């Protein structure tokens, strides 16, 4: 797995702005655990060669990034999900109502606003599906992880909380939309590295 070099990222404890590739709709959980529609931004951090998704959940804003080399794991997961969906292999049984296809290392930054992230973590993110409202949503899950900013030399008055498990739910079209945008960003980044002009 690929780890992130946090030193290559802009100081995430002050205003941070990433490139927005596209805006889309996803579903997240509110504080009561109910599924809610949410606007998300597909983003890119060229300094760390990663792509991600910015979304709001539980009153905060989250930037979830994966390395461009890990986008293939997402694409493979979406293909498996679509195949299982078409073949009706998605199980509603409680012990099988969540399934993981692939997992990669990710970076999550979070804070109260989209341009300010005062916390970060490097959890595992899983791509799979989960049933909600009797429907199988493609799911991005970043498991609870320690807030690495807690050990940084910042104001003693700052309240540091560990990252709680995050869920992003998508229907088939949304999962494909995100994958297409991430893949296009990966191709552009690799062409740029090789000095080739974009299509």
N, C-alpha and C positions, 0 to 999 in steps of 0.2 A: 504494500500500500504506500501511497505517496503522502508525505507529511508536508504541511505548509510552513514556509519560512515567514513568520509573522513580521520580521524586520523589513520585508519587501512591501508590506502593506502600509498605506498611508496611516498616519496616526489616527487610529480608530476611536480615540477618546475625545476627539474634536470633530468638527463638521467633516463628514466624509461623503463624497459623491462618486458613484460608479456610473459607468456607461449603461444607459437603459436601451435594451435592444427591442423590447416590445412590452405591451401591457396586455394582460389576459385575466380571465376569471378562474379562480380555484375555490376550494372549500376548506375551511379550517374549523376548529372547535372553539366555541366560546367558553367562558369561565364555568358555565353550567354543564359543559360537555356536549352541547348540541351542535349539530352541523350547520354552519352558516356560510353564505356566499361571500367571497372576499376578492377584492381587486389585487392582483399581484403584478410585479414588474420582473421581467426576465432581464438579468443584469450580467455585466462582465467586468472583471477586475484584471486588466491586462498586466498589471505589475506582478501579479502572482500566477498568471496564466490559468485563470479559473473562470468558470461561468456559474451563475447562480439564480436564485429566486428571492425576491424581496416581498414580504407579506406581513400582514398584521395578525396577531393572535394574542388573546388574553390581555389586551390593553397595551401591548408593546409591538415594536417593529423588528423583524428579524431579516437578516441577510444570510442566506444559506448558500455556500459556495462548494463546488467540487472541482478538482483539477480537470483541465480539458482532456487529459489522457483517460479520465474515468467516465467520460460521457458515453463511451461504448457500453459500459455496464448498465447505464440507464436505458439505452436503446434496446439492448438485449432483453431487459426486463419488460419493457413495453411490448416487444414482439411476443414474449412468452405469455403476457397477460392477455393480449388480443387473441392469441391462439387458444388459450384456456377458455376465454370468453365464448369464442365461436363454437368450441367443442363442448361447451357447458360443463367444464371441469372445475368450475369455481364452487367450492363447498361452503354451504351455509352452516354446517355443523359447528358448534361452539369451539371445539378444539382445533378446527380447520378453517375458521372464519377469517384468519389472518395468515397470509403466506408471504414469505420472503423469497425473492428471486435472486437478487444480487445485493452486495453491500460494499461500500467504499468509505474511505476516510473523508471527512468534510470539515469545513470551518463555518461556524455560526457566530455571527455578531448580533448583538441585540441591545436595544435601548428604548427610550420612550418615543423617539421620533425617527423619521426615515433618514435624516442627515446627521444623527448623533447615535453612536453605538458605544456604550460605556462598559460593555462586557463582551467576552468572547470565549469560545470553547472549541474543541476539536473532537467531536464525537464520531461514532460510526453512524452512517446514514444507510438505511435499507430501502430498497425499491421492491414493492410487492403489491398486494391488494388486501383490502379489509372491507367487510360488509358493514354498511351503515344504512339504516332505513330499508333493510332487506335488499339493498343494491350493492354490487361489488365495485367499489371505487379503487382505481389505481392509487397507491398510497406511497408517499415519501415520509419515512419515519426517522427522525433524529433522536436517539435515545438520550435520556437524562445524563448530563455530564457536568463535571466540575468547572466552575467559572475560573478560567486561568488568569483573569484580570485581578483576582483577589491577591495575587502575589506581586503585582506591579506596584511601583512606588507612586501612588496617587493619593488624593485627599483622604484623610482619615474619616471624613464625614460621608464619603461615598458609601452607599449601601450595596454590597455585592451579594447577589443571590446566584446559586447554581442554576444552570439551564434545566428547565423541566422538559420532559419528552414532548417533541413537536410532531404534529401530523399535518400533512398537506394532502388533500383528497382531490382526485380529478376523474372526470368521466373519460371515455375512450378518446374523444376528439381533443380534449384538453391535454391528455397525456402525450398524444401525438404532436400537438402544437408545440409544447415545450421541447420535446425531443428534436423536432425539426429546427427550431430556433437555436438550440444549443449546438446541434451538429453544424449548422451554417457558420456559427461563430468559431467553432473549432477549425473548420476548413479555412476560413479567412485568416485565422491566427497562424496556421501553418504555412499558408501561402505568403503571408507577410514576413514570416521568419526566413523563408527561402528567397525573399526579394521578388516574388511574383506579383503582378498586378491582380486586383480582385476581378471577379467575373463582371 
